[in-house]
Each structure stands twice: as C-alpha cells, then as structure tokens.
C-alpha cells in the first residue's frame, strides 16, 4: 500500500513538472500610477490633498516674507539701536525662522502630514489592487506579476503583458455591484464572463476586434445606403413636383421654368438641388469604396499579426523543447558519469 502511494505521488510530481516545462513561465505586470489615475475616488482625494499642500506652502512663504522684512528692518536700523535691542531682535528672528522650519518639516517632511495622508489615501486602493492581482493570477495561472512603478528595473515591457486594464475592470466591478439590481447584476456577470474569456485567450481579442470592425463597417454602409435612398427619394419628389408644376402652368396658360422653343426644351436656369444630389452620390460612392479598402487592409493586418504571433509561439515552443531535451541529455550524461 505504501509503495503504491509513493508511486502515485512520484507520477503526480513528474506530470506537474512536465506540464510546467511545456506550458512555460507566464509573466505579467501592472502600472500602479496608471491604475491610480483612473480610479475616481483617488483622483478626487488627491486633488483635495494638493489643495491642502498649496495652502500649507502659502503659509510657509508668507512667514518667510515676514521674517525677511524683520531682517531688512534690523539691517536698516542697526546703527541706531543699542546692543541689547539688536540681540533681542536677532533672537526673535531666529525663533521665527526655527518655528517656520519646524512647521515646514511637520507638513512636508519625510514623516510629515503630506506623506502620511498620501499613504492613507493610497493604501486602501493598493490593497484592492493586490487582491485583484491575486485573483487574476490564480484564475489565469500567472507565475509572476510585477509592478512597473516599483524599484524593480524593467528595461523593456511588451504591452501584451500589461494587465492594468484588467485590474481596473475588477475594481470597477466591485464598485458597480453595490449599486445594481438583481437583473442588472446578472447582465453584468454575463458581460464580465465574456471579458474574462477574452483575457484568457488573446486570439479571441483579435477575433473580437475584427468582428467589431466588420460591424462598424456594416453599420456605416447601412447608414450611407439609407442616406442615398433619402437623397433619391428627395430627387424623385422634386421631379414629381416639377411635373405637376408644368401641368398646372399649361392648364393656366403660363410659362413654366422649362419652356419649349421650336420644339426644343430650353432650361431657364440650373437646378442646384439636382447638381448637389449628384455630387453627394459621387462622394458617397467614394466613401464606401474607401471604407471597403480600409476594412480589407485592416483584415489583412490582423491576419498578418496573428500569423506572426503563431510563428513566435511555435518558435518559442520549439526552443523550450530543445532546452528541455538538452537538459535531460546533460542530466542523463551526469548520471552515466556518476555510475
């Protein structure tokens, strides 16, 4: 029984090791500054704190101006004052300077009010971010997640590893859920599941983007078609009104805008509505052709990017397999040499 348990344990360890080697290390990073700038509560509280800091700075500057005035007055009157009065004024100036310096340290020092209130302001959001990072790491199986704004030096960081937007969505979800009804909560959960599915599969993100582009192009085409139909309808109505006007003119024995001389119809003036309609139709056709060309170009670019990503992934897999094979050969060689 004990041997069977040991055998199963060894098999489980080997399977997990092979899975980790095959899957590769999954990395991600967050930009804490970007996250904080997009949290409304933080930006509002930060603005209030900056206003307080400006008020403190103004108080310090005002005090410095008063002290400088005392210094200038002492300098101007020194020749007329006794030594006791000079010492008394210098003592007062030194006292005011030390008092102002202590106040400055109290407000802006390393352990001053500004730093303390900043820590109090940031800490709750940092705790929420850390909780969200742990949830995303466990759900999407990340091995390491770094903070781009920390002391860790990041010489290069590809945008595809940035999960800051996922953290923001998680924070916003928590705030929204407190204000939703049951029906809205159910709809929001469905939307969240869709977003999570996109996060887990980057290929779906490209596919969704392509679908969104197609939908936007289709909507624009329908809108342009509707506009064209309205313009044609207007042209038809104008033509019908002109025919009715000609009939009415003949009936009343008056001359219409278009009169016939020697059997030839002569137009007394240009029709600006008709010209503008033709120009609008031409512009619409050009816009449709340009939109179609752009859609084809975007689709081609997405396919090329997807192919490039697959090639890179295939190349990385082959390199990992080659590295694993070499490591196994070296280990086997070492075991052989030891035996």
Long-range contacts (C-beta under 8 A, 24 or more apart in sequence): 21-320, 21-324, 22-320, 24-316, 24-317, 24-320, 25-143, 25-144, 26-140, 26-141, 26-142, 26-143, 26-144, 27-142, 27-143, 27-144, 27-145, 27-146, 27-161, 28-136, 28-137, 28-142, 28-144, 28-145, 28-146, 28-161, 28-162, 28-163, 29-145, 29-146, 29-147, 29-148, 29-154, 29-157, 29-161, 29-162, 29-163, 30-129, 30-133, 30-145, 30-146, 30-147, 30-148, 30-162, 30-163, 30-164, 30-167, 31-147, 31-148, 31-149, 31-162, 31-164, 32-126, 32-129, 32-147, 32-148, 32-149, 32-150, 33-149, 34-164, 35-125, 35-129, 35-164, 35-167, 35-168, 35-171, 36-122, 36-125, 38-168, 39-125, 39-168, 39-171, 41-125, 42-121, 42-122, 42-125, 45-121, 46-121, 49-114, 49-117, 49-118, 49-121, 52-114, 52-117, 53-107, 53-108, 53-114, 56-107, 56-108, 56-113, 56-114, 57-108, 59-103, 60-100, 60-103, 60-104, 60-107, 63-96, 63-99, 63-100, 63-103, 64-100, 66-96, 67-93, 67-96, 67-97, 67-100, 70-96, 125-171, 128-171, 128-174, 129-167, 129-171, 132-166, 132-167, 132-170, 132-171, 133-167, 135-170, 136-163, 136-166, 136-167, 136-170, 136-199, 139-196, 140-199, 140-200, 160-202, 163-199, 166-199, 169-195, 202-309, 203-306, 206-302, 206-305, 206-306, 209-302, 210-298, 210-299, 210-302, 213-295, 213-298, 213-299, 214-295, 217-291, 217-292, 217-295, 220-291, 221-288, 221-291, 224-284, 224-287, 224-288, 227-280, 227-284, 228-281, 228-284, 231-277, 231-280, 231-281, 234-273, 234-277, 235-273, 235-274, 235-277, 238-273, 238-274
